[in-house]
Amino acid sequence: MIGEELKALSSNLGIPLSTVEKDYAISWMLYDVRKLGDFIDLTEVLEVLPEKFKVKGVEPDLNSLRNRREHYQRA
C-alpha cells in the first residue's frame, strides 16, 4: 500500500495516520475487505474487527452481506 492510500484509509476511518501505519497488517486487511468485499467472507471479518477499525457512521447490513456470500458460494 502506498502512502496516499494509507492517508486515505486513515481519513476514511477517522483514525490517526500513525495508528494506521502502526497496525499496518490490520489496515491492509481492512483495505482489501473494502475493495474486494463481494468476493470474500465480509460478514465474519466485520464481526471480528476491533471497533476502532470499523468505518465510522457505517453499520454493515450483515443479512445482505450473508446473502451475497451465499450467492458466490452457489456460483
N, CA, C and O atoms as a GROMACS GRO file, in nm:
protein
  300
    1MET      N    1   0.086  -0.117   0.000
    1MET     CA    2   0.000   0.000   0.000
    1MET      C    3   0.091   0.123   0.000
    1MET      O    4   0.186   0.132   0.078
    2ILE      N    5   0.061   0.215  -0.087
    2ILE     CA    6   0.144   0.335  -0.094
    2ILE      C    7   0.096   0.438   0.007
    2ILE      O    8  -0.012   0.425   0.063
    3GLY      N    9   0.177   0.540   0.030
    3GLY     CA   10   0.148   0.641   0.130
    3GLY      C   11   0.015   0.711   0.113
    3GLY      O   12  -0.055   0.736   0.211
    4GLU      N   13  -0.022   0.743  -0.011
    4GLU     CA   14  -0.150   0.811  -0.034
    4GLU      C   15  -0.268   0.724   0.006
    4GLU      O   16  -0.368   0.774   0.058
    5GLU      N   17  -0.257   0.593  -0.019
    5GLU     CA   18  -0.365   0.503   0.020
    5GLU      C   19  -0.376   0.493   0.172
    5GLU      O   20  -0.486   0.484   0.226
    6LEU      N   21  -0.261   0.494   0.239
    6LEU     CA   22  -0.263   0.492   0.386
    6LEU      C   23  -0.330   0.618   0.439
    6LEU      O   24  -0.409   0.612   0.534
    7LYS      N   25  -0.299   0.733   0.380
    7LYS     CA   26  -0.360   0.858   0.423
    7LYS      C   27  -0.511   0.856   0.399
    7LYS      O   28  -0.589   0.899   0.484
    8ALA      N   29  -0.552   0.805   0.283
    8ALA     CA   30  -0.695   0.798   0.252
    8ALA      C   31  -0.766   0.703   0.349
    8ALA      O   32  -0.877   0.733   0.394
    9LEU      N   33  -0.703   0.591   0.379
    9LEU     CA   34  -0.762   0.496   0.473
    9LEU      C   35  -0.776   0.560   0.611
    9LEU      O   36  -0.879   0.544   0.676
   10SER      N   37  -0.674   0.631   0.654
   10SER     CA   38  -0.678   0.700   0.782
   10SER      C   39  -0.792   0.800   0.786
   10SER      O   40  -0.866   0.807   0.884
   11SER      N   41  -0.807   0.875   0.680
   11SER     CA   42  -0.912   0.975   0.672
   11SER      C   43  -1.051   0.911   0.670
   11SER      O   44  -1.141   0.955   0.741
   12ASN      N   45  -1.067   0.806   0.590
   12ASN     CA   46  -1.196   0.738   0.580
   12ASN      C   47  -1.238   0.674   0.711
   12ASN      O   48  -1.357   0.670   0.743
   13LEU      N   49  -1.142   0.624   0.786
   13LEU     CA   50  -1.173   0.555   0.912
   13LEU      C   51  -1.182   0.651   1.030
   13LEU      O   52  -1.236   0.617   1.134
   14GLY      N   53  -1.129   0.772   1.012
   14GLY     CA   54  -1.129   0.867   1.122
   14GLY      C   55  -1.034   0.830   1.233
   14GLY      O   56  -1.058   0.862   1.349
   15ILE      N   57  -0.925   0.763   1.197
   15ILE     CA   58  -0.823   0.729   1.297
   15ILE      C   59  -0.690   0.789   1.252
   15ILE      O   60  -0.668   0.808   1.132
   16PRO      N   61  -0.601   0.818   1.347
   16PRO     CA   62  -0.475   0.883   1.311
   16PRO      C   63  -0.390   0.798   1.215
   16PRO      O   64  -0.391   0.676   1.221
   17LEU      N   65  -0.320   0.868   1.128
   17LEU     CA   66  -0.231   0.801   1.033
   17LEU      C   67  -0.130   0.714   1.106
   17LEU      O   68  -0.098   0.604   1.060
   18SER      N   69  -0.078   0.761   1.218
   18SER     CA   70   0.021   0.682   1.292
   18SER      C   71  -0.036   0.548   1.338
   18SER      O   72   0.035   0.448   1.343
   19THR      N   73  -0.166   0.546   1.370
   19THR     CA   74  -0.230   0.421   1.410
   19THR      C   75  -0.242   0.327   1.291
   19THR      O   76  -0.220   0.206   1.303
   20VAL      N   77  -0.277   0.382   1.176
   20VAL     CA   78  -0.288   0.301   1.055
   20VAL      C   79  -0.151   0.241   1.021
   20VAL      O   80  -0.141   0.123   0.988
   21GLU      N   81  -0.047   0.323   1.030
   21GLU     CA   82   0.087   0.274   0.999
   21GLU      C   83   0.134   0.172   1.102
   21GLU      O   84   0.197   0.072   1.067
   22LYS      N   85   0.103   0.197   1.228
   22LYS     CA   86   0.144   0.106   1.336
   22LYS      C   87   0.076  -0.030   1.321
   22LYS      O   88   0.139  -0.134   1.338
   23ASP      N   89  -0.053  -0.028   1.290
   23ASP     CA   90  -0.130  -0.151   1.274
   23ASP      C   91  -0.145  -0.184   1.126
   23ASP      O   92  -0.255  -0.206   1.077
   24TYR      N   93  -0.033  -0.186   1.059
   24TYR     CA   94  -0.031  -0.200   0.913
   24TYR      C   95  -0.105  -0.324   0.864
   24TYR      O   96  -0.180  -0.317   0.766
   25ALA      N   97  -0.086  -0.436   0.931
   25ALA     CA   98  -0.148  -0.561   0.886
   25ALA      C   99  -0.300  -0.550   0.891
   25ALA      O  100  -0.368  -0.594   0.799
   26ILE      N  101  -0.353  -0.494   0.999
   26ILE     CA  102  -0.498  -0.481   1.012
   26ILE      C  103  -0.550  -0.380   0.911
   26ILE      O  104  -0.654  -0.404   0.849
   27SER      N  105  -0.480  -0.269   0.895
   27SER     CA  106  -0.528  -0.169   0.800
   27SER      C  107  -0.522  -0.222   0.656
   27SER      O  108  -0.609  -0.191   0.575
   28TRP      N  109  -0.421  -0.302   0.626
   28TRP     CA  110  -0.411  -0.362   0.492
   28TRP      C  111  -0.527  -0.458   0.470
   28TRP      O  112  -0.588  -0.459   0.363
   29MET      N  113  -0.558  -0.539   0.572
   29MET     CA  114  -0.668  -0.633   0.562
   29MET      C  115  -0.799  -0.556   0.540
   29MET      O  116  -0.880  -0.594   0.455
   30LEU      N  117  -0.820  -0.449   0.616
   30LEU     CA  118  -0.943  -0.372   0.604
   30LEU      C  119  -0.952  -0.308   0.465
   30LEU      O  120  -1.060  -0.303   0.406
   31TYR      N  121  -0.841  -0.259   0.414
   31TYR     CA  122  -0.839  -0.202   0.280
   31TYR      C  123  -0.885  -0.307   0.179
   31TYR      O  124  -0.968  -0.278   0.092
   32ASP      N  125  -0.832  -0.428   0.190
   32ASP     CA  126  -0.871  -0.535   0.098
   32ASP      C  127  -1.018  -0.571   0.115
   32ASP      O  128  -1.087  -0.598   0.017
   33VAL      N  129  -1.066  -0.572   0.239
   33VAL     CA  130  -1.206  -0.605   0.266
   33VAL      C  131  -1.297  -0.506   0.196
   33VAL      O  132  -1.394  -0.545   0.131
   34ARG      N  133  -1.266  -0.377   0.208
   34ARG     CA  134  -1.350  -0.274   0.147
   34ARG      C  135  -1.343  -0.282  -0.006
   34ARG      O  136  -1.442  -0.257  -0.074
   35LYS      N  137  -1.226  -0.314  -0.058
   35LYS     CA  138  -1.207  -0.316  -0.202
   35LYS      C  139  -1.265  -0.443  -0.266
   35LYS      O  140  -1.319  -0.438  -0.377
   36LEU      N  141  -1.254  -0.555  -0.196
   36LEU     CA  142  -1.290  -0.684  -0.255
   36LEU      C  143  -1.405  -0.751  -0.181
   36LEU      O  144  -1.419  -0.873  -0.186
   37GLY      N  145  -1.486  -0.672  -0.114
   37GLY     CA  146  -1.591  -0.726  -0.028
   37GLY      C  147  -1.685  -0.825  -0.094
   37GLY      O  148  -1.737  -0.914  -0.026
   38ASP      N  149  -1.709  -0.812  -0.222
   38ASP     CA  150  -1.802  -0.903  -0.289
   38ASP      C  151  -1.747  -1.045  -0.299
   38ASP      O  152  -1.823  -1.139  -0.320
   39PHE      N  153  -1.618  -1.061  -0.284
   39PHE     CA  154  -1.558  -1.191  -0.314
   39PHE      C  155  -1.503  -1.264  -0.192
   39PHE      O  156  -1.454  -1.376  -0.205
   40ILE      N  157  -1.510  -1.203  -0.074
   40ILE     CA  158  -1.459  -1.269   0.046
   40ILE      C  159  -1.567  -1.271   0.152
   40ILE      O  160  -1.672  -1.208   0.137
   41ASP      N  161  -1.540  -1.342   0.259
   41ASP     CA  162  -1.639  -1.355   0.366
   41ASP      C  163  -1.637  -1.230   0.452
   41ASP      O  164  -1.578  -1.227   0.560
   42LEU      N  165  -1.703  -1.127   0.402
   42LEU     CA  166  -1.702  -0.997   0.466
   42LEU      C  167  -1.773  -0.998   0.601
   42LEU      O  168  -1.734  -0.925   0.692
   43THR      N  169  -1.877  -1.079   0.614
   43THR     CA  170  -1.953  -1.079   0.740
   43THR      C  171  -1.866  -1.119   0.857
   43THR      O  172  -1.870  -1.055   0.962
   44GLU      N  173  -1.788  -1.224   0.841
   44GLU     CA  174  -1.705  -1.271   0.952
   44GLU      C  175  -1.594  -1.172   0.982
   44GLU      O  176  -1.560  -1.151   1.099
   45VAL      N  177  -1.538  -1.110   0.881
   45VAL     CA  178  -1.434  -1.011   0.904
   45VAL      C  179  -1.489  -0.892   0.982
   45VAL      O  180  -1.427  -0.846   1.078
   46LEU      N  181  -1.605  -0.842   0.941
   46LEU     CA  182  -1.665  -0.727   1.010
   46LEU      C  183  -1.700  -0.759   1.154
   46LEU      O  184  -1.690  -0.673   1.241
   47GLU      N  185  -1.741  -0.883   1.180
   47GLU     CA  186  -1.781  -0.920   1.315
   47GLU      C  187  -1.662  -0.926   1.410
   47GLU      O  188  -1.680  -0.907   1.530
   48VAL      N  189  -1.541  -0.952   1.360
   48VAL     CA  190  -1.426  -0.966   1.449
   48VAL      C  191  -1.333  -0.845   1.450
   48VAL      O  192  -1.244  -0.836   1.534
   49LEU      N  193  -1.353  -0.751   1.358
   49LEU     CA  194  -1.266  -0.633   1.357
   49LEU      C  195  -1.285  -0.552   1.485
   49LEU      O  196  -1.398  -0.533   1.530
   50PRO      N  197  -1.176  -0.504   1.544
   50PRO     CA  198  -1.190  -0.417   1.660
   50PRO      C  199  -1.270  -0.292   1.624
   50PRO      O  200  -1.265  -0.245   1.510
   51GLU      N  201  -1.344  -0.240   1.720
   51GLU     CA  202  -1.429  -0.123   1.695
   51GLU      C  203  -1.355  -0.008   1.629
   51GLU      O  204  -1.410   0.058   1.541
   52LYS      N  205  -1.230   0.017   1.670
   52LYS     CA  206  -1.160   0.134   1.616
   52LYS      C  207  -1.130   0.123   1.468
   52LYS      O  208  -1.096   0.223   1.404
   53PHE      N  209  -1.140   0.003   1.411
   53PHE     CA  210  -1.112  -0.013   1.270
   53PHE      C  211  -1.238  -0.018   1.185
   53PHE      O  212  -1.229  -0.022   1.062
   54LYS      N  213  -1.354  -0.016   1.247
   54LYS     CA  214  -1.478  -0.014   1.170
   54LYS      C  215  -1.501   0.128   1.118
   54LYS      O  216  -1.464   0.225   1.184
   55VAL      N  217  -1.559   0.139   1.004
   55VAL     CA  218  -1.581   0.269   0.943
   55VAL      C  219  -1.688   0.344   1.022
   55VAL      O  220  -1.798   0.295   1.043
   56LYS      N  221  -1.652   0.463   1.065
   56LYS     CA  222  -1.745   0.542   1.146
   56LYS      C  223  -1.868   0.581   1.066
   56LYS      O  224  -1.858   0.622   0.951
   57GLY      N  225  -1.984   0.566   1.129
   57GLY     CA  226  -2.108   0.606   1.066
   57GLY      C  227  -2.164   0.505   0.968
   57GLY      O  228  -2.267   0.531   0.905
   58VAL      N  229  -2.100   0.390   0.955
   58VAL     CA  230  -2.147   0.289   0.862
   58VAL      C  231  -2.178   0.161   0.940
   58VAL      O  232  -2.089   0.099   0.998
   59GLU      N  233  -2.304   0.125   0.940
   59GLU     CA  234  -2.344  -0.001   1.002
   59GLU      C  235  -2.361  -0.104   0.891
   59GLU      O  236  -2.449  -0.088   0.806
   60PRO      N  237  -2.281  -0.209   0.890
   60PRO     CA  238  -2.293  -0.307   0.783
   60PRO      C  239  -2.426  -0.382   0.793
   60PRO      O  240  -2.472  -0.415   0.902
   61ASP      N  241  -2.486  -0.406   0.681
   61ASP     CA  242  -2.608  -0.486   0.675
   61ASP      C  243  -2.564  -0.631   0.664
   61ASP      O  244  -2.541  -0.682   0.554
   62LEU      N  245  -2.553  -0.698   0.778
   62LEU     CA  246  -2.497  -0.833   0.779
   62LEU      C  247  -2.584  -0.932   0.703
   62LEU      O  248  -2.531  -1.025   0.642
   63ASN      N  249  -2.715  -0.914   0.705
   63ASN     CA  250  -2.802  -1.006   0.628
   63ASN      C  251  -2.774  -0.994   0.479
   63ASN      O  252  -2.766  -1.095   0.409
   64SER      N  253  -2.759  -0.871   0.431
   64SER     CA  254  -2.728  -0.851   0.290
   64SER      C  255  -2.592  -0.913   0.255
   64SER      O  256  -2.577  -0.975   0.150
   65LEU      N  257  -2.494  -0.895   0.343
   65LEU     CA  258  -2.361  -0.950   0.317
   65LEU      C  259  -2.364  -1.102   0.318
   65LEU      O  260  -2.297  -1.166   0.237
   66ARG      N  261  -2.440  -1.160   0.410
   66ARG     CA  262  -2.452  -1.306   0.414
   66ARG      C  263  -2.518  -1.359   0.287
   66ARG      O  264  -2.476  -1.461   0.231
   67ASN      N  265  -2.621  -1.289   0.241
   67ASN     CA  266  -2.688  -1.331   0.117
   67ASN      C  267  -2.592  -1.325  -0.001
   67ASN      O  268  -2.592  -1.414  -0.086
   68ARG      N  269  -2.511  -1.221  -0.006
   68ARG     CA  270  -2.413  -1.206  -0.113
   68ARG      C  271  -2.312  -1.321  -0.108
   68ARG      O  272  -2.276  -1.378  -0.211
   69ARG      N  273  -2.267  -1.353   0.014
   69ARG     CA  274  -2.171  -1.463   0.030
   69ARG      C  275  -2.232  -1.594  -0.019
   69ARG      O  276  -2.167  -1.670  -0.090
   70GLU      N  277  -2.358  -1.619   0.018
   70GLU     CA  278  -2.424  -1.743  -0.024
   70GLU      C  279  -2.437  -1.748  -0.175
   70GLU      O  280  -2.424  -1.854  -0.236
   71HIS      N  281  -2.464  -1.633  -0.237
   71HIS     CA  282  -2.474  -1.627  -0.383
   71HIS      C  283  -2.342  -1.672  -0.447
   71HIS      O  284  -2.343  -1.751  -0.541
   72TYR      N  285  -2.229  -1.622  -0.396
   72TYR     CA  286  -2.099  -1.658  -0.454
   72TYR      C  287  -2.062  -1.802  -0.424
   72TYR      O  288  -1.993  -1.866  -0.503
   73GLN      N  289  -2.107  -1.854  -0.309
   73GLN     CA  290  -2.077  -1.993  -0.277
   73GLN      C  291  -2.153  -2.089  -0.369
   73GLN      O  292  -2.104  -2.197  -0.400
   74ARG      N  293  -2.273  -2.048  -0.412
   74ARG     CA  294  -2.352  -2.133  -0.502
   74ARG      C  295  -2.300  -2.127  -0.645
   74ARG      O  296  -2.315  -2.222  -0.721
   75ALA      N  297  -2.239  -2.015  -0.681
   75ALA     CA  298  -2.193  -1.995  -0.821
   75ALA      C  299  -2.079  -2.089  -0.857
   75ALA      O  300  -2.030  -2.085  -0.970
   0.00000   0.00000   0.00000
